[in-house]
Amino acid sequence: MTDKVPMTIQGHLRLEAELKDLKTMQRPAIIKAIAEARDHGDLSENAEYHAARERQSFVEGRIQDLENKISRAEVIDVSKLSGESVMFGAWVTLVDEETEEEVRYQIVGDEESDIKSGFLSVSSPLARALIGKKKGENVEVNTPKGLRTYEIVTLSFAE
């Protein structure tokens, strides 16, 4: 799988920080916990040992996942982007035509997305509908609440 994973500089830095924490803090702590649990004797009925091994499995899987994504990262410097159309990295303010509710999102890579914090995955239905559109245009999106229409109120490449 050699597909590039688009992400912002900030998203790439967050992944690298998480990877560093897993390798330098969590992995050694788990190894220590396993060693301590082994010292308690019979491993077949040692809940601490099994919990530590389960945590180790999770951490090692996450390390592999992060290393894979970081190695395939296509880091995009959003500060160097500009244009009139919505694209990866753009900050977009939308108004729901029905409820008049206004929301603001930055279109980011899948690994960075956090809708509650305003980071919309580039592969989400809303982002896919927005890509290529301009300020003032409307987009229709199927959501869990049904078909919604949004107007693009602002578009920028700076926070």
C-alpha positions as CSV (number, residue, x, y, z in Angstrom):
1,M,0.0,0.0,0.0
2,T,1.9,3.0,-1.2
3,D,-0.9,5.5,-1.3
4,K,0.1,8.9,0.1
5,V,-1.7,10.1,3.2
6,P,-2.4,13.8,3.0
7,M,-2.0,15.8,6.2
8,T,-1.2,19.2,7.4
9,I,2.1,20.1,9.1
10,Q,0.3,20.3,12.5
11,G,-1.3,16.9,12.0
12,H,2.1,15.4,11.0
13,L,3.7,16.9,14.2
14,R,0.9,15.4,16.3
15,L,1.4,11.9,14.9
16,E,5.1,12.2,15.4
17,A,4.6,13.3,19.0
18,E,2.2,10.4,19.7
19,L,4.7,8.0,18.2
20,K,7.5,9.3,20.3
21,D,5.3,9.0,23.5
22,L,4.4,5.4,22.6
23,K,8.0,4.4,22.0
24,T,9.8,6.3,24.8
25,M,7.2,6.4,27.6
26,Q,4.4,3.9,27.2
27,R,6.4,1.0,25.7
28,P,9.0,1.0,28.5
29,A,6.3,1.3,31.2
30,I,4.5,-1.7,29.8
31,I,7.7,-3.8,29.7
32,K,8.3,-2.9,33.3
33,A,4.7,-3.8,34.2
34,I,5.0,-7.2,32.5
35,A,8.3,-7.9,34.4
36,E,6.7,-6.9,37.7
37,A,3.6,-9.1,37.0
38,R,5.9,-12.0,36.1
39,D,7.5,-11.7,39.5
40,H,4.1,-12.4,41.1
41,G,4.3,-16.0,40.0
42,D,1.7,-18.1,38.1
43,L,0.9,-16.2,34.9
44,S,-2.2,-18.2,34.0
45,E,-4.2,-16.5,36.7
46,N,-2.3,-13.2,36.8
47,A,-4.7,-10.4,35.8
48,E,-2.0,-7.7,35.9
49,Y,0.1,-9.7,33.5
50,H,-2.7,-10.3,31.0
51,A,-3.8,-6.6,31.2
52,A,-0.2,-5.5,30.6
53,R,0.2,-7.9,27.6
54,E,-3.1,-6.7,26.2
55,R,-2.0,-3.1,26.5
56,Q,1.4,-4.0,24.9
57,S,-0.4,-5.5,22.0
58,F,-2.5,-2.3,21.5
59,V,0.5,0.0,21.8
60,E,2.6,-2.1,19.4
61,G,-0.3,-2.1,16.9
62,R,-0.6,1.7,17.2
63,I,3.1,2.2,16.7
64,Q,3.0,0.2,13.5
65,D,0.0,2.1,12.3
66,L,1.6,5.5,13.0
67,E,4.9,4.5,11.4
68,N,3.0,3.4,8.3
69,K,1.0,6.7,8.1
70,I,4.1,8.9,8.8
71,S,6.1,7.0,6.2
72,R,3.4,7.6,3.6
73,A,2.6,11.2,4.7
74,E,2.2,13.9,2.1
75,V,2.7,16.9,4.3
76,I,1.0,19.9,2.9
77,D,1.9,23.4,4.1
78,V,-1.5,25.1,4.2
79,S,0.1,28.5,4.7
80,K,1.4,28.3,1.1
81,L,-2.0,27.5,-0.4
82,S,-4.4,30.0,-1.9
83,G,-7.2,30.2,-4.4
84,E,-10.9,30.8,-4.9
85,S,-12.0,27.1,-4.6
86,V,-12.3,24.8,-1.6
87,M,-9.4,22.3,-1.4
88,F,-7.4,20.4,1.2
89,G,-6.3,22.7,4.0
90,A,-9.0,25.3,3.4
91,W,-11.0,26.9,6.2
92,V,-14.6,27.0,5.2
93,T,-17.5,28.7,7.0
94,L,-20.9,27.1,6.1
95,V,-24.5,28.1,6.9
96,D,-27.1,25.4,7.0
97,E,-29.8,26.7,4.7
98,E,-32.6,25.1,6.9
99,T,-31.5,25.9,10.4
100,E,-29.3,29.0,9.7
101,E,-26.6,27.4,11.9
102,E,-23.1,28.5,11.1
103,V,-20.1,26.1,11.3
104,R,-16.4,26.5,10.4
105,Y,-14.2,23.6,9.4
106,Q,-10.7,23.1,8.1
107,I,-10.4,20.2,5.6
108,V,-7.7,17.9,6.8
109,G,-6.4,14.4,6.4
110,D,-8.3,11.4,7.8
111,E,-5.9,10.9,10.7
112,E,-6.3,14.5,11.8
113,S,-10.1,14.8,11.6
114,D,-12.0,15.9,14.8
115,I,-15.3,17.3,13.9
116,K,-16.0,18.7,17.4
117,S,-12.7,20.7,17.0
118,G,-13.6,21.9,13.5
119,F,-11.3,19.5,11.6
120,L,-13.2,17.8,8.7
121,S,-11.8,14.7,7.1
122,V,-11.0,15.2,3.4
123,S,-12.8,11.9,2.6
124,S,-16.0,12.8,4.5
125,P,-19.2,13.3,2.4
126,L,-19.3,17.0,3.3
127,A,-15.7,17.7,2.4
128,R,-16.0,15.7,-0.9
129,A,-19.1,17.9,-1.7
130,L,-17.2,21.1,-0.9
131,I,-14.0,20.4,-2.9
132,G,-13.9,22.6,-6.0
133,K,-16.7,24.9,-4.9
134,K,-16.4,28.7,-4.3
135,K,-17.6,31.2,-1.8
136,G,-21.3,31.8,-2.3
137,E,-22.1,28.4,-3.8
138,N,-24.4,25.9,-2.2
139,V,-23.7,22.2,-1.7
140,E,-26.1,19.4,-0.9
141,V,-25.0,16.6,1.3
142,N,-26.7,13.4,2.6
143,T,-26.3,13.4,6.3
144,P,-27.7,11.2,9.1
145,K,-30.3,13.9,9.5
146,G,-31.2,13.7,5.8
147,L,-30.4,15.8,2.8
148,R,-28.8,19.2,4.0
149,T,-28.0,22.2,1.9
150,Y,-25.1,24.5,3.0
151,E,-23.9,27.8,1.6
152,I,-20.2,28.5,1.6
153,V,-20.0,31.9,3.5
154,T,-16.2,32.2,3.8
155,L,-13.2,30.5,2.3
156,S,-9.6,31.1,3.5
157,F,-6.3,29.3,3.9
158,A,-5.4,31.0,7.2
159,E,-6.9,30.3,10.6
